[in-house]
C-alpha cells in the first residue's frame, strides 16, 4: 500500500471511493422506489378486484377471507391460467415492467452515464496532472545534466515518486558540489599559475641582470662577489616563494590532514626560531622566547611551527637593526595563545585589514624582503586547526600577532 503514501494518489483513490459510494446509494434508492411502485400497482389491482367483487354482491367477509387466503388450489390455478394471469403470460407482465422496470432502467442508465463521465474526467485530470509532473521533472533533470541547478524537483511530499525525486535531488546536489569544486579548481589553477608567473618575474629578471653583469665584468672580483650574493638571495626568494605557493595550494585543495596531538609550546617556538637565529644575528636583531616550559597545547606540531616561523620572518622583515622579536605563549581557562611580538615599524591602519591577503604588500613593505604569502599561510594553518590568527599594531611601535586555540586539554 505504499502508493497511498502519495497525496495525489490518495486523492484519486478517495475520489473513486466517493464515486462508488454515491453510485451504490443511488442504486439502493432506485431499488426502494421500484419496490414502492410495484407495491402500489399490486395494491391498485387488489382494490380493483375487491371493488368488482363487492359490486357483484359478494360479501365483504368473503372478500377479506380471499385476500388473506394463502393456500393454492388446482381450481384457482386453472382459473388464472384461463384468464391469462400467469408468470408466463407476457401481456400480464409487460404492464408491470412498463410501469416499473423501464423507468428504473432509464434512471440507472442516466446515472451510469453521469458517473462514467465523472469517473473518466477525474481519471483524466489525475493522469494529466501526473503527466505534467513527469514532464516538469524531465525538464529539471535535463537542466541538472547541463549543470544548471536553479530549478528543483517537487519535494515535501510522501510516496514512491517523491522518494525518487528526493534521491535525484541528492544526486543533483552531489553533481552541483562536484561542478563547483571543479570550477573552483580551475579558477585556483588559473590564479596560481598567474601568481607564480607574476611573482617569479621580478627575481628572474633580477637574476638575469646579475648574471649579465657578472659575465661582462669577470675580472672585477668585488662586482662578481656582490652580484653573486644578490643572485643567491634571488634564488632563495624564488625557492621560498615556490615552497609557500605549494603549501598554500595543498591547504586550499584540502590535501592536508592536520594530525593534532599534545605538543610542548616551548618546543614549537624553539623549532620555529632555530633556523632564523642566524639571520637575526647577521641583521643585528634578537629573537627571544618567553613562557612556561611545561605548557602544552593540542595542535599539529609541524604546521603550527610553520605558522609561527612565518610570523617571526614577517617580524624580522619589519624590524630594524637592534630590534627584538619575542615569541611567547600563555594559557587561560578558555584558550591557548601563541604570540609573536616585535618593536618594528608597525602596520598602517589603512593596511591592517588587508595584510592577510595573498601577495598583499603595504606601502611600508615595498622596499623590504618577503613574498607576501607568509601571513596568509599562517592564518590558513591556524584556521585549518580550528584556531584563529589576529593582530594588534601601532604604526612606528610594533605589532603583536596571536595564534589562538580553544583549550581542550
Secondary structure as UniProt FT lines:
FT   HELIX           2..5
FT   HELIX           7..55
FT   TURN            56..57
FT   HELIX           60..68
FT   HELIX           74..83
FT   TURN            87..88
FT   HELIX           90..96
FT   HELIX           97..101
FT   HELIX           102..145
FT   TURN            146..147
FT   HELIX           160..216
FT   TURN            217..219
FT   HELIX           221..252
FT   TURN            253..254
FT   STRAND          261..264
FT   HELIX           265..274
FT   TURN            275..276
FT   HELIX           277..282
FT   TURN            283..284
FT   STRAND          286..290
FT   TURN            293..294
FT   STRAND          296..299
FT   HELIX           301..317
FT   TURN            321..322
FT   STRAND          324..331
FT   STRAND          335..342
FT   TURN            349..356
FT   TURN            358..359
FT   HELIX           364..367
FT   HELIX           374..384
FT   TURN            385..386
FT   STRAND          388..394
FT   TURN            395..397
FT   STRAND          398..406
//
